[in-house]
């Protein structure tokens, strides 16, 4: 039982049933004695429908600006003006580019992933580097032998698992069988890959097997993200979860080289479909956190450099 402040009409109940509205001017005690019990044995709440519109402070609001924000979110959603796809339930893939007229570029997560990879460049070795679709390793001068893994042609039965020059056709789960024991990689770039893997532990183990000692994986994975099938979407990761997967596979995960990007405010922005150009460069840089203990609870993406021992960065395991 609690008092509900309202100038309008109040109802009492929950999703299983509501009482009849009662006119209230001031406040009323929300209880079965006043409203009846529309859903016996279940917790209930009061809902106020004001007679006239006005902004008033509720709960812990310290400013009417907070109430204005809440109202605008509700109002714009009703008009289908947010999120920027106009669809509050579906079209998650399109949400990353809808505000930018469907064109690539401007995604919040990619800004921080680009920063992570730029900062990682001096900390990893070549020459043999692997990526799902060669893109980022073009920025690593030490990567003079570039290998590309192509899964979708095999998934869609357009070809069979095989190696053709520097192109590896197949699943990550058969990587060692495809490469064999003689070709050892120095770097694997795995950005936004692990959410699409139903067995991340097995995938990390395959990476461990094909890396040379001292080799590294640059891994990024979402802690928060809308559902997006490429070709499927299975999992999300915390800093602890990502660390556990790679350490269990045999890697060392130096805590200073774990990072996070985004926070509670940026996650609201991601859900709305905002883009990097909606923020200043300083605000975007503030959204990056370096070091395991610094990663925000509301981080959107987790990044890490993980090494196959022995490596000088693995001293924390001693």
C-alpha angles and dihedrals in degrees: 000000000000138000118262117206111212143145101201130028129339130198130187129212141057141258091302095057145339134213123236114279115262124202111243132183110188112351142332135197109250103222142124088252090065102033107020122242111283094176111026118211095015130102114259140190139200124249123201123207105191118224091221131018118258136141114247131168114257134184108342099342110141095186139034086233088072090053089047090054092051091049093047092051090053094042097047091046089053088053090046090238091126135084093037092242088060088233117104094187112035144019092073094162092054091051090074092064109016094100089051092055091262093299123133118254133064100065110148096223094051092057090060094039089054089052092048092051093045090052091046096055096090092046100061136060138225165175100129110050131172130200138165097248109355109258117110097039088063085076092056109085090193089064100088094149108053122191124191125201116210116191106161097068087058093042090054090046093243090130142356128255109282145125119251112182106301093343117097114199112198149056126309087240090068097041096115093047090051097046099035126206097294101063109069120181126219099200137022118191109204110172118173091344106115097067087065094055120090092199108037094168092059090046092052090049090054090052091050091052096052097044123093116236108281091024121137143218119212102207132182125177135171123255087181125024140135117255110278125170114214086173091316137352119218117152151025126208140218122200089257093049095050092046092050094051094052097039090050088054090055102264126128115232109199108212094221089058094055113094140175135210131203130019139210093296094046089048090057086050092050091052090051092049098246118164137215092265089062087070137050120253089249091055091049092050090050087060092067119087122192120206133035096264092046095057109119118244087231096046115151096205134024119210130187143169108220125186137205105231140278096062131131091238090061095075092109089073093064 
